[in-house]
Amino acid sequence: MHYPLVTIVTVVRNDRKHIEKTIFSVLSQSYKNIEYIVIDGASTDGTMDVINQYAESIDVVVSEPDGGVYDAMNKGISLSHGEYVNFMNSGDFFHDKNVIEEMCLQGFSKVQRHTVFYGDVNTRYWNGVYREKPHEFFRTPFKFKGIGICHQSMFFPGDVIRKMPFNLKYPIAADYDMALKMYKNGVDFVYCNLIVADYSWGGGISSNPYGLINVYKENAKIARQTMHPAYWAKLGIEYYRLWKKLRYRKEGRTR
């Protein structure tokens, strides 16, 4: 069986409270062929004190100012060597210790060409945990995604992502821009039926109605479909989903 090198990139700034859980979830993986890179944005709250406790087990640690989350993630890309690259940023964590090993069994070992492998996520709401399956942008009649595939659950082909990093002119949806470019350039997307990551919903730009408008404006711009009637229809659908999330999520339910 093929056991490719998998690079995990964690970016963080001033998140002393949550960074340790993220680091531990990476270092405790049963899959051992991992390159781990941590990019800190010059934190001032003691985050580096926590990171330094694990420095001997982390392949690369960088702490310096950056231009935002995608700039920091690009730094991780430029330092990576993995056949696959995943972004597990501070506060998020792998669902269990066997995630990457299971991803290898379901995906990496079976497909030899450039492929993005992805799975489900557990989203933590204030009233419980909800398993969410991805909304693949390439399966929708609209040209742009809704919430789409969470980058926490995606393993990007390293050779491709190192030639196609995040476009910093998109401060909100650069991950969608990257995924769309890969898809248009013939990269396959393969779903694996497992929960890859857990992350908290709320506080992000897409978790409030005003922020969601900005998300969709940027998505539509990327898809070159701004002001198209489908844009407003899809935005309405996502508002309905947001409304449901704010009221009806209960632990253990799935879509």
VEXRO-79264 format. One record per residue: residue number from 0; residue in three letters; chain; x, y, z of N, C-alpha, C in turn. Coordinates in steps of 0.001 Angstrom, whole numbers, plus 500000, padded with zeros to 6 digits. Atoms other than C-alpha are relative to their C-alpha. Layout:
# residues N
REC/NUM/ALA/A/X/Y/Z/X/Y/Z/X/Y/Z
...
//
This chain:
# residues 255
REC/0/MET/A/500838/498800/500000/500000/500000/500000/500871/501247/500000
REC/1/HIS/A/499270/498739/500093/501146/503519/499201/499652/500889/501198
REC/2/TYR/A/500202/499125/498845/501625/505723/502277/500673/501348/499724
REC/3/PRO/A/499374/498743/500415/502245/509235/500899/500275/500921/501194
REC/4/LEU/A/499763/498960/499012/503719/512085/502893/498824/500973/499972
REC/5/VAL/A/501128/499070/499872/500843/514245/504151/500457/501192/500833
REC/6/THR/A/499657/498775/499279/501536/517853/505143/498749/500580/500638
REC/7/ILE/A/501063/499306/499284/499310/519394/507802/500506/501391/500348
REC/8/VAL/A/499641/498605/499703/499425/523197/508059/499006/500555/501004
REC/9/THR/A/500829/499310/499012/498122/524999/511133/500418/501456/500046
REC/10/VAL/A/499712/498576/499840/497883/528789/511112/499269/500509/501229
REC/11/VAL/A/500544/499524/498727/497242/530720/514301/500485/501417/500276
REC/12/ARG/A/499581/498707/499454/497333/534171/515813/499173/500271/501250
REC/13/ASN/A/500637/499664/498723/496571/534939/519467/498842/499064/500342
REC/14/ASP/A/501019/500990/499644/494704/531719/520223/500586/498985/500975
REC/15/ARG/A/499375/500856/498984/496503/530349/523270/499016/498969/500552
REC/16/LYS/A/500998/500859/499366/493262/528825/524548/499743/498720/499204
REC/17/HIS/A/500417/501126/500825/492697/526480/521582/501108/499324/499214
REC/18/ILE/A/498971/500526/500882/495999/525892/519809/500490/498625/500432
REC/19/GLU/A/499463/501282/499535/497067/522969/521997/499147/498824/499528
REC/20/LYS/A/500876/501090/500432/494023/520876/521113/500222/499684/498531
REC/21/THR/A/499737/500207/501420/494707/521384/517418/501317/499255/499798
REC/22/ILE/A/498689/500643/500124/498378/520462/517761/499921/498539/500427
REC/23/PHE/A/500087/501371/499488/497573/517378/519830/499261/499089/499030
REC/24/SER/A/500776/500834/500929/495016/516154/517275/500838/499586/498797
REC/25/VAL/A/499100/500341/501117/497720/516236/514591/501064/499003/500460
REC/26/LEU/A/498897/500835/499538/500525/514703/516637/499549/498628/500470
REC/27/SER/A/500499/501290/499515/498293/511897/517918/499451/499114/498882
REC/28/GLN/A/500495/500812/501108/497354/510622/514441/500756/498667/499917
REC/29/SER/A/499380/501319/500136/497979/506902/513954/500839/499911/498726
REC/30/TYR/A/499234/499919/501240/499253/507681/510449/501287/500765/500290
REC/31/LYS/A/498729/499434/499550/502944/508432/510860/500775/500786/498943
REC/32/ASN/A/499248/499287/501040/504097/509802/507490/499416/501404/499819
REC/33/ILE/A/500575/498652/499954/503141/513382/508383/501105/501035/500136
REC/34/GLU/A/499179/498803/499836/504938/516663/507920/499096/501062/500611
REC/35/TYR/A/500862/499040/499302/503581/519248/510367/500647/501379/500015
REC/36/ILE/A/499531/498611/500090/503950/522998/509805/499042/500903/500762
REC/37/VAL/A/500808/499048/499241/502720/525683/512214/500464/501414/499660
REC/38/ILE/A/499715/498610/500362/502524/529312/511063/499282/500908/500987
REC/39/ASP/A/500560/499075/499013/502014/531864/513840/500161/501432/499506
REC/40/GLY/A/499974/498622/500488/501134/535458/512992/500488/500999/501015
REC/41/ALA/A/499402/499105/499000/503374/537063/515620/499051/500215/501178
REC/42/SER/A/500932/499916/498873/501034/536275/518512/500629/500707/501198
REC/43/THR/A/499544/499258/498814/501262/538384/521670/499342/499513/501281
REC/44/ASP/A/500760/500466/498833/499080/536335/524041/500568/498742/500636
REC/45/GLY/A/499409/501209/499441/501428/533473/524838/499776/498762/499157
REC/46/THR/A/500216/501144/500880/500410/531251/521923/501304/499267/499700
REC/47/MET/A/498714/500628/500318/504072/530632/521069/500548/499198/501177
REC/48/ASP/A/499564/500789/498845/504709/529413/524615/499426/498592/499920
REC/49/VAL/A/500635/501306/500151/502240/526601/523952/500635/499236/498839
REC/50/ILE/A/499412/500655/501175/503639/525869/520488/501390/499463/500316
REC/51/ASN/A/498629/500401/499691/507178/525705/521847/500062/498748/500867
REC/52/GLN/A/500035/501226/499205/506143/522923/524225/500021/498758/499106
REC/53/TYR/A/500067/501120/500944/505668/520735/521132/500993/500155/498852
REC/54/ALA/A/499119/499645/501107/508461/522193/519004/500797/498809/499468
REC/55/GLU/A/499196/501138/500443/510472/518960/518902/499210/499038/499115
REC/56/SER/A/500849/500893/500793/507509/517155/517317/499416/500680/498765
REC/57/ILE/A/500499/499236/501143/506685/519891/514784/501150/500225/499034
REC/58/ASP/A/498914/499913/500975/508700/519935/511569/500446/501430/499742
REC/59/VAL/A/499674/498601/500283/508512/523682/510909/499106/500905/500835
REC/60/VAL/A/500746/498971/499273/507474/526597/513142/500472/501356/499504
REC/61/VAL/A/499698/498638/500441/507303/530141/511795/499144/500947/500819
REC/62/SER/A/500749/498982/499276/506298/533157/513885/500442/501366/499516
REC/63/GLU/A/499703/498692/500564/506153/536483/512091/498696/500636/499529
REC/64/PRO/A/501230/499362/500493/503583/539075/510961/499613/499480/498621
REC/65/ASP/A/500473/500423/501323/501441/538138/507993/498863/500906/499552
REC/66/GLY/A/501061/499181/500575/498765/539615/505759/498623/499412/500152
REC/67/GLY/A/501302/500624/499813/495899/537507/507054/500087/498493/499875
REC/68/VAL/A/500009/501457/499914/494839/533887/507217/500478/499329/498711
REC/69/TYR/A/499590/500647/501248/495332/533081/503514/501471/500245/499698
REC/70/ASP/A/498570/499743/500145/498749/534731/503467/500782/499008/500857
REC/71/ALA/A/499336/500960/499115/499720/532551/506438/499915/498587/499430
REC/72/MET/A/500147/501329/500597/498335/529453/504719/500912/499842/498781
REC/73/ASN/A/499066/500057/501142/500364/530306/501606/501436/499770/500467
REC/74/LYS/A/498661/500260/499451/503491/530395/503764/500168/498516/500296
REC/75/GLY/A/499951/501425/499730/502651/526887/504875/500137/499191/498724
REC/76/ILE/A/499912/500688/501291/502165/525798/501269/501432/500049/499465
REC/77/SER/A/498658/499830/500558/505548/527185/500240/501053/499168/500736
REC/78/LEU/A/499058/500788/499203/507257/525223/503021/499691/498507/499969
REC/79/SER/A/500459/501389/499974/505402/521972/502367/500728/499127/498985
REC/80/HIS/A/499425/500988/500912/506724/518804/500750/499041/498830/499756
REC/81/GLY/A/500895/501143/500029/503716/516507/501108/499365/499737/498653
REC/82/GLU/A/500763/500371/501190/501977/514609/498358/498566/500517/500111
REC/83/TYR/A/501294/499386/499719/498803/515913/500016/500186/501038/501090
REC/84/VAL/A/499914/498903/499032/498236/519099/502025/498616/500261/500578
REC/85/ASN/A/501243/499691/499293/495543/519748/504639/500240/501202/500905
REC/86/PHE/A/499911/498835/499121/494826/522924/506612/499110/499777/501218
REC/87/MET/A/500729/500174/498750/493838/522320/510232/500408/501157/500913
REC/88/ASN/A/499608/498781/499320/493892/525784/511710/499592/500001/501461
REC/89/SER/A/500177/499987/498550/493875/526720/515369/498524/500016/500386
REC/90/GLY/A/501383/500120/499546/490660/525756/517151/499265/498850/499344
REC/91/ASP/A/500566/501168/500681/489841/522988/514658/500866/498791/500315
REC/92/PHE/A/499207/501188/499700/490947/519388/515108/499452/498795/499252
REC/93/PHE/A/500428/501237/500647/490850/515974/513491/499007/499270/500897
REC/94/HIS/A/501097/500617/499257/487772/514001/514493/500478/498888/500930
REC/95/ASP/A/499405/501016/499128/489795/511081/515843/501403/499694/499499
REC/96/LYS/A/498587/500243/500296/493296/509646/515742/500222/499214/498717
REC/97/ASN/A/499850/500841/501180/492603/507452/512700/499572/500678/498696
REC/98/VAL/A/500542/499311/501173/491366/510104/510265/500915/499868/498786
REC/99/ILE/A/499116/500003/501174/494425/510320/508015/500256/498581/499525
REC/100/GLU/A/499835/501394/500397/494963/506566/508065/498792/499505/499219
REC/101/GLU/A/501210/500403/500706/491345/506040/507025/499897/500704/498656
REC/102/MET/A/499985/499283/501271/491683/508717/504348/500945/499321/499017
REC/103/CYS/A/499068/500730/500846/494652/506770/503035/499346/498738/499452
REC/104/LEU/A/500642/501249/500415/492661/503529/502925/498903/500257/498972
REC/105/GLN/A/501115/499718/500908/489658/505140/501208/500420/500754/498751
REC/106/GLY/A/499673/499114/501108/491491/507527/498932/501418/499926/499486
REC/107/PHE/A/498634/499834/500484/495243/508016/498760/500537/498744/499330
REC/108/SER/A/499407/501243/500491/496080/504350/498170/499312/499479/498741
REC/109/LYS/A/500782/500531/501114/493475/503901/495415/500111/500834/498726
REC/110/VAL/A/499984/499097/501155/493935/506910/493128/501409/500550/499816
REC/111/GLN/A/498620/499599/500256/497240/507778/491491/500128/501388/499364
REC/112/ARG/A/499892/498705/500662/496410/510956/489560/499646/501121/500977
REC/113/HIS/A/500281/498850/499148/495971/514466/490966/498534/500012/500422
REC/114/THR/A/501350/500099/499468/492922/514348/493228/499899/500743/501316
REC/115/VAL/A/500350/499444/498691/491353/516349/496055/499092/498987/500689
REC/116/PHE/A/500831/500892/499201/490022/513992/498717/499352/500812/501116
REC/117/TYR/A/500705/499232/498980/487403/515298/501121/498941/499140/500675
REC/118/GLY/A/501012/500743/499245/484893/514138/503733/499055/500939/500721
REC/119/ASP/A/500967/499225/499221/482383/515352/506309/500705/500740/501126
REC/120/VAL/A/499514/499323/498802/482824/517671/509261/498941/499920/501094
REC/121/ASN/A/500887/499804/498864/481323/517822/512723/500041/501477/500368
REC/122/THR/A/500069/498584/499658/480148/521365/513363/499448/500135/501404
REC/123/ARG/A/500398/499813/498617/479919/522399/516997/499218/501301/500128
REC/124/TYR/A/500849/498854/499738/476988/524714/517722/499835/500143/501512
REC/125/TRP/A/500191/499785/498568/476003/526165/521079/499087/498944/500626
REC/126/ASN/A/500958/500962/499455/473324/523469/521448/500296/498567/499568
REC/127/GLY/A/499666/501364/500362/475154/520401/520177/500923/499913/498797
REC/128/VAL/A/499095/500291/501099/477133/518813/517366/499199/499448/498824
REC/129/TYR/A/500775/500350/501187/475880/518363/513815/500957/499518/498914
REC/130/ARG/A/499176/500505/501102/477494/516133/511175/499495/500574/498686
REC/131/GLU/A/500388/499332/501241/477509/518017/507897/500764/499425/498819
REC/132/LYS/A/499392/500467/501236/478126/516625/504463/500284/501210/499104
REC/133/PRO/A/499612/498854/500823/479793/518870/501887/498955/500343/498945
REC/134/HIS/A/500801/499532/501129/477886/520972/499356/500970/500206/498838
REC/135/GLU/A/499018/499910/501076/480029/520241/496314/499566/501030/498963
REC/136/PHE/A/500331/498929/500940/480105/523336/494126/499861/499476/498579
REC/137/PHE/A/500053/500537/501367/480581/521158/491026/498771/499124/499775
REC/138/ARG/A/501227/500775/500157/477293/519312/491671/498756/500881/500002
REC/139/THR/A/501123/499089/499956/475091/522396/491804/499770/500630/498638
REC/140/PRO/A/500246/499320/501273/473366/524034/488808/500491/501440/500004
REC/141/PHE/A/499465/498648/499904/474693/527356/490093/501512/499959/499788
REC/142/LYS/A/498570/499966/500284/478195/528431/489125/500854/500262/501237
REC/143/PHE/A/499233/499749/498791/479198/529302/492673/499384/499217/501143
REC/144/LYS/A/500435/500848/498900/478966/527370/495901/499214/500783/501038
REC/145/GLY/A/500559/499399/498796/477046/527999/499088/501077/499952/501047
REC/146/ILE/A/498956/500183/499013/478934/526995/502186/501089/499101/499433
REC/147/GLY/A/499018/500773/500738/480629/524406/499996/500714/498952/500827
REC/148/ILE/A/499186/501005/499324/483368/521997/501070/500919/500715/500986
REC/149/CYS/A/499132/499371/498989/485068/522980/504339/501455/499633/499729
REC/150/HIS/A/498593/500298/500296/488791/523303/503796/500608/499081/501050
REC/151/GLN/A/499480/500901/498972/489337/521464/507104/499874/498537/499588
REC/152/SER/A/500248/501393/500383/488004/518318/505440/500655/499618/498685
REC/153/MET/A/499442/500226/501329/490004/518615/502205/501499/499699/500069
REC/154/PHE/A/498582/500310/500174/493352/517056/501278/500343/500313/498550
REC/155/PHE/A/499671/499511/501339/494792/518934/498303/501263/499309/499475
REC/156/PRO/A/498764/500559/500566/497364/517408/495915/501134/501025/500099
REC/157/GLY/A/498914/499069/499714/500685/518946/496928/500608/500635/498773
REC/158/ASP/A/499373/499456/501204/502167/519328/493452/499141/501084/499359
REC/159/VAL/A/500914/499019/500592/499074/521253/492345/499925/501254/500862
REC/160/ILE/A/500211/498844/499139/498601/523487/495377/501249/500875/500098
REC/161/ARG/A/498781/499198/499948/502243/524558/495369/500159/500876/498749
REC/162/LYS/A/500015/499165/501206/501686/525908/491835/498771/500904/499957
REC/163/MET/A/501274/499303/500046/498240/527268/492639/499579/500417/501416
REC/164/PRO/A/500316/499611/498617/498279/528950/496100/498763/500895/500059
REC/165/PHE/A/501169/499149/499806/495488/531065/497555/500244/501380/499396
REC/166/ASN/A/499943/498666/500594/494773/534285/495663/499613/501020/501066
REC/167/LEU/A/500220/499102/498871/495119/537039/498272/499073/501162/499681
REC/168/LYS/A/500963/498931/500303/492831/539409/496402/498590/499610/500446
REC/169/TYR/A/501279/500462/499466/489969/537290/497804/500158/499708/501490
REC/170/PRO/A/499762/500186/498562/490127/537789/501595/498992/499092/500685
REC/171/ILE/A/501057/500809/499381/486928/535776/502249/499931/498611/499391
REC/172/ALA/A/500299/501248/500696/486615/533040/499636/501157/499502/499142
REC/173/ALA/A/498857/500473/500772/490140/532302/498441/500038/498477/499921
REC/174/ASP/A/500025/501459/500051/489580/528634/499307/499072/499513/498879
REC/175/TYR/A/500889/500336/501111/486623/528506/496900/500679/500267/498666
REC/176/ASP/A/499289/499653/501220/488705/530263/494237/501017/498924/499641
REC/177/MET/A/499003/501036/500243/491459/527679/494631/499346/498701/499530
REC/178/ALA/A/500667/501251/500347/489090/524705/494535/499399/500072/498603
REC/179/LEU/A/500601/499846/501321/487283/526064/491481/501063/499941/498904
REC/180/LYS/A/498915/500038/500983/490570/526612/489631/500507/498582/499802
REC/181/MET/A/499545/501382/500116/491674/523081/490422/499015/499176/499182
REC/182/TYR/A/501030/500757/500710/488384/521675/489189/500029/500327/498508
REC/183/LYS/A/499964/499594/501408/488574/523692/485961/501252/499513/499290
REC/184/ASN/A/498748/500490/500593/492130/522437/485437/500097/498479/500020
REC/185/GLY/A/500042/501440/500154/491059/518813/485533/500332/499181/501222
REC/186/VAL/A/499752/500750/498760/491787/517884/489153/498708/499315/500431
REC/187/ASP/A/501168/500749/499542/489416/515173/490373/499690/500329/501457
REC/188/PHE/A/500441/499839/498615/487381/515543/493581/499309/498704/500411
REC/189/VAL/A/500512/501300/499574/486700/512299/495460/499549/500086/501459
REC/190/TYR/A/500575/499981/498657/484416/512025/498495/500331/498718/500742
REC/191/CYS/A/499761/501138/499115/485383/509736/501384/499008/500083/501154
REC/192/ASN/A/501077/500012/499015/482651/508722/503784/500543/499865/501420
REC/193/LEU/A/499543/499961/498616/484167/509721/507115/499981/501439/500481
REC/194/ILE/A/499912/498667/499400/484184/512664/509505/501477/500336/500129
REC/195/VAL/A/498592/499629/500001/487496/514416/508951/500334/500911/501169
REC/196/ALA/A/499631/498973/499028/487380/517377/511316/498806/500472/500804
REC/197/ASP/A/500982/499315/499174/485497/519107/514101/500369/501479/500039
REC/198/TYR/A/499728/498568/499870/485145/522874/514106/498781/500706/500571
REC/199/SER/A/501075/499231/499369/483087/525529/515848/499389/500967/499015
REC/200/TRP/A/500723/499058/500851/480436/527472/513976/499577/501205/500838
REC/201/GLY/A/500377/498790/499289/479740/531071/514935/501205/500905/500149
REC/202/GLY/A/498909/499048/499904/481805/534201/514975/500683/500257/498671
REC/203/GLY/A/499419/499817/501319/482927/533706/511382/499100/500860/499125
REC/204/ILE/A/500738/499070/500846/481832/535924/508539/498751/499384/499402
REC/205/SER/A/501161/500635/500625/479439/533351/507058/498933/499610/501007
REC/206/SER/A/500972/500403/498986/477617/532813/510367/499081/501136/500422
REC/207/ASN/A/500952/498932/499737/475779/536127/510319/499459/500518/498669
REC/208/PRO/A/500640/499625/501269/473370/537510/507704/500769/501031/499198
REC/209/TYR/A/499290/498961/500732/475423/540581/506834/501295/499445/499388
REC/210/GLY/A/498782/500599/500512/478617/538585/506462/499731/499073/498841
REC/211/LEU/A/500337/500936/501055/476873/536021/504290/499848/500709/498660
REC/212/ILE/A/500107/499225/501243/476096/538730/501727/501384/500233/499401
REC/213/ASN/A/498644/499770/500489/479801/539547/501495/500633/498723/499470
REC/214/VAL/A/499503/501281/500493/480643/535856/501144/499481/499749/498594
REC/215/TYR/A/500587/500286/501304/478240/535556/498231/500437/500988/498936
REC/216/LYS/A/499485/499039/500966/479428/538731/496573/501355/499541/499477
REC/217/GLU/A/498672/500437/500419/482955/537359/496550/499920/498699/499212
REC/218/ASN/A/500180/501239/500748/481830/533883/495453/499537/500281/498570
REC/219/ALA/A/500529/499677/501320/479865/535384/492577/501058/500679/499137
REC/220/LYS/A/498927/499341/500745/482819/537560/491582/500988/498978/499466
REC/221/ILE/A/499080/501050/500422/485068/534508/491466/499413/499212/498830
REC/222/ALA/A/500671/500769/501047/482499/532669/489342/499583/500863/498817
REC/223/ARG/A/500356/499056/501067/482032/535784/487162/498496/499981/499734
REC/224/GLN/A/501452/500091/500126/478329/535704/487867/499306/501032/500898
REC/225/THR/A/500582/498981/499149/477719/538828/489953/498713/500553/499395
REC/226/MET/A/501305/499441/500350/474090/540071/489821/499163/499059/499125
REC/227/HIS/A/500811/500965/500733/472962/536978/487908/498815/499585/500871
REC/228/PRO/A/501159/500419/499184/469434/535901/489003/500277/498777/500869
REC/229/ALA/A/499673/501194/499211/470888/532585/490186/500725/500380/501283
REC/230/TYR/A/499293/499523/498800/473070/534539/492615/499009/500281/501110
REC/231/TRP/A/500976/499636/498978/470036/535900/494438/499211/498778/500459
REC/232/ALA/A/500718/501220/499615/468246/532545/494371/500841/499166/500959
REC/233/LYS/A/499128/500804/499143/471248/530748/495871/500209/500693/501339
REC/234/LEU/A/499858/499274/498749/471709/533491/498460/498775/499781/500875
REC/235/GLY/A/501217/500258/499240/468079/533015/499491/500001/498620/500630
REC/236/ILE/A/499908/501357/499460/468668/529280/499910/500944/499967/501201
REC/237/GLU/A/499044/500012/498906/471705/529917/502088/499477/500755/501217
REC/238/TYR/A/500617/499323/498865/469773/532408/504233/499055/499061/500731
REC/239/TYR/A/500896/500969/499370/467209/529682/504827/500798/498984/500810
REC/240/ARG/A/499157/500929/499263/469976/527257/505810/500551/500652/501264
REC/241/LEU/A/499495/499280/498837/471444/529887/508121/498916/500136/501059
REC/242/TRP/A/501124/499882/499072/468024/530447/509687/499777/498687/500740
REC/243/LYS/A/500172/501298/499355/467710/526721/510356/501131/499727/500990
REC/244/LYS/A/498874/500224/499110/471184/526575/511861/499844/500770/501307
REC/245/LEU/A/500149/499167/498814/470331/529364/514253/498928/499488/500951
REC/246/ARG/A/501152/500394/499191/467274/527515/515558/499852/498509/500252
REC/247/TYR/A/500431/501387/499920/467082/523809/514957/501095/498933/500061
REC/248/ARG/A/498978/501012/499961/470489/522108/515172/499974/499254/501335
REC/249/LYS/A/499945/500830/498800/470495/519223/517637/501101/498948/499824
REC/250/GLU/A/498885/500928/500041/473320/516863/518507/499619/498671/499336
REC/251/GLY/A/500166/501301/500614/473669/513812/516331/499212/499977/498718
REC/252/ARG/A/500778/500008/501222/471453/514898/513441/500918/500170/498793
REC/253/THR/A/499261/499817/501248/472665/514747/509855/499060/500513/498936
REC/254/ARG/A/500829/499511/501107/471458/516318/506657/499430/498838/499241
//
